[in-house]
């Protein structure tokens, strides 16, 4: 007699249990999504060189010195532009400084960050350079834990792989990071 009174409640409980333990067709499958993967600096990140002009893709800090415009390309280096005729600026070179975000001049010396290091660079005639000093580990350079201005999946940065210099869009398999 007691079972018959509770039969609807018992059936509801059994149906609820089946819905909890029923199989979801996606359980156990890999999740593949578009997301960002960190790009790490090469092992030669302390090498600084002068190169032919590059196109400016991400404008950073600007400075004028002796008729020349120096333009930071965030995380990449400094463009040198002959601006003695402002109506016809002429790109003349690019100082490749991995991890560079800031720079300044004092006399004929250019001081720039190179990830966690500060480097002193003498500007020589004919757009040559000479590294005169390096202070290693001056700046606390943290690996960004996520890509700036991105909401979605990304591959978690791994500090053991070095400095993150960029993020690229890829297909990610079971990403663990999202914001």
C-alpha positions in Angstrom: 0.0 0.0 0.0 2.9 2.4 0.9 4.6 1.8 -2.5 1.5 2.7 -4.5 1.2 6.1 -2.8 4.8 7.0 -3.6 4.9 5.5 -7.1 4.8 8.9 -8.9 7.6 10.2 -6.7 9.6 7.0 -7.2 9.2 7.2 -11.0 10.2 10.9 -10.9 13.3 10.0 -8.9 14.2 7.1 -11.3 13.7 9.4 -14.3 15.9 12.0 -12.7 18.7 9.5 -12.1 18.6 8.3 -15.7 18.9 11.9 -16.9 21.9 12.4 -14.7 23.7 9.3 -15.8 22.6 9.2 -19.4 25.3 9.6 -22.0 26.1 13.0 -23.4 27.4 12.3 -26.9 30.2 14.9 -26.5 31.5 13.5 -23.2 35.0 12.2 -23.7 35.5 14.0 -27.1 38.3 16.4 -27.6 37.4 20.1 -27.7 39.0 21.9 -30.7 38.5 25.7 -30.7 40.0 28.8 -32.3 42.3 30.5 -29.8 45.7 32.1 -29.2 49.0 30.5 -28.7 52.0 32.3 -27.2 55.1 32.9 -29.4 58.2 32.8 -27.3 61.4 34.8 -27.9 64.3 32.9 -29.6 67.3 31.9 -27.5 69.3 34.8 -29.1 67.0 37.5 -27.8 70.0 39.5 -26.5 71.4 40.0 -30.0 70.8 43.5 -31.2 71.4 44.5 -34.8 70.8 47.3 -37.3 68.7 46.2 -40.4 67.2 47.8 -43.4 63.9 49.7 -42.9 60.8 47.7 -42.0 57.2 48.7 -42.4 55.7 50.0 -39.1 52.9 47.7 -38.0 52.4 48.8 -34.4 53.3 52.3 -33.5 54.9 52.8 -30.1 56.9 55.6 -28.5 58.3 58.4 -30.7 61.4 60.5 -30.2 63.2 63.2 -32.3 67.0 63.5 -32.3 69.1 65.5 -34.8 66.5 65.6 -37.5 65.7 61.9 -37.2 62.6 60.3 -35.9 62.9 57.2 -33.8 59.7 55.1 -33.6 59.3 52.1 -31.3 57.7 48.9 -32.8 56.5 47.3 -29.6 58.4 44.1 -28.7 60.5 44.3 -31.9 62.8 47.4 -32.0 63.2 51.0 -33.2 62.6 52.4 -36.7 64.9 55.3 -37.8 63.4 57.8 -40.1 65.2 60.8 -41.7 62.8 63.6 -40.9 64.9 66.5 -41.9 62.4 67.2 -44.6 59.1 66.5 -42.8 57.2 66.5 -46.0 59.2 63.7 -47.3 60.3 61.4 -44.4 62.7 58.6 -45.5 63.0 55.3 -43.6 66.8 54.6 -43.1 67.0 51.7 -40.8 65.6 49.5 -38.0 67.3 48.6 -34.8 66.2 45.0 -34.0 65.8 44.9 -30.2 63.7 41.9 -29.1 61.3 42.8 -26.3 61.8 46.5 -26.6 58.9 48.7 -25.3 60.7 51.9 -24.3 63.8 53.9 -25.1 65.4 57.3 -24.5 68.5 59.3 -25.5 71.3 60.9 -23.5 73.9 62.5 -25.7 74.9 60.1 -28.5 73.7 57.1 -26.4 70.4 55.3 -26.9 69.1 53.5 -23.9 66.6 50.8 -24.5 65.0 47.8 -22.8 65.7 44.4 -24.2 63.1 42.3 -22.2 64.5 42.4 -18.7 67.8 44.0 -19.6 68.8 47.6 -20.2 71.2 48.2 -23.1 73.3 51.3 -23.9 73.7 51.7 -27.7 76.1 54.2 -29.2 74.7 55.6 -32.5 77.6 55.6 -35.0 77.9 57.4 -38.3 76.1 55.8 -41.3 73.5 54.3 -39.0 75.7 51.7 -37.4 75.4 50.9 -33.7 77.7 49.7 -30.9 76.4 48.1 -27.8 78.5 49.7 -25.0 76.8 48.2 -21.9 74.2 45.8 -20.8 72.7 45.6 -17.4 71.0 42.2 -17.1 67.9 41.6 -15.2 67.3 45.3 -14.4 63.6 45.1 -15.1 61.1 42.6 -13.7 59.9 41.1 -17.0 56.9 38.9 -16.3 55.4 36.5 -18.7 51.9 37.8 -19.5 49.4 35.3 -18.2 47.0 36.1 -21.0 46.9 37.9 -24.3 45.9 41.6 -24.0 42.6 42.6 -25.5 41.4 39.0 -26.0 38.4 37.3 -24.7 38.2 33.6 -25.4 40.4 30.5 -25.3 44.2 30.6 -25.3 47.1 28.4 -24.5 48.4 29.1 -21.1 51.8 30.8 -21.1 54.7 28.7 -19.8 57.4 30.7 -18.0 59.9 27.9 -18.5 59.8 28.6 -22.3 61.0 32.2 -22.0 59.5 35.6 -22.8 56.2 35.8 -24.7 56.7 38.2 -27.6 53.4 37.7 -29.5 50.2 35.6 -29.7 49.0 33.9 -32.9 45.6 32.4 -33.7 45.5 28.7 -34.0 43.2 25.7 -33.5 43.7 24.6 -29.8 43.0 21.1 -28.5 41.4 21.1 -25.1 42.6 24.5 -24.0 42.9 25.1 -20.2 42.9 28.9 -20.3 40.1 31.2 -21.1 39.1 34.7 -20.2 
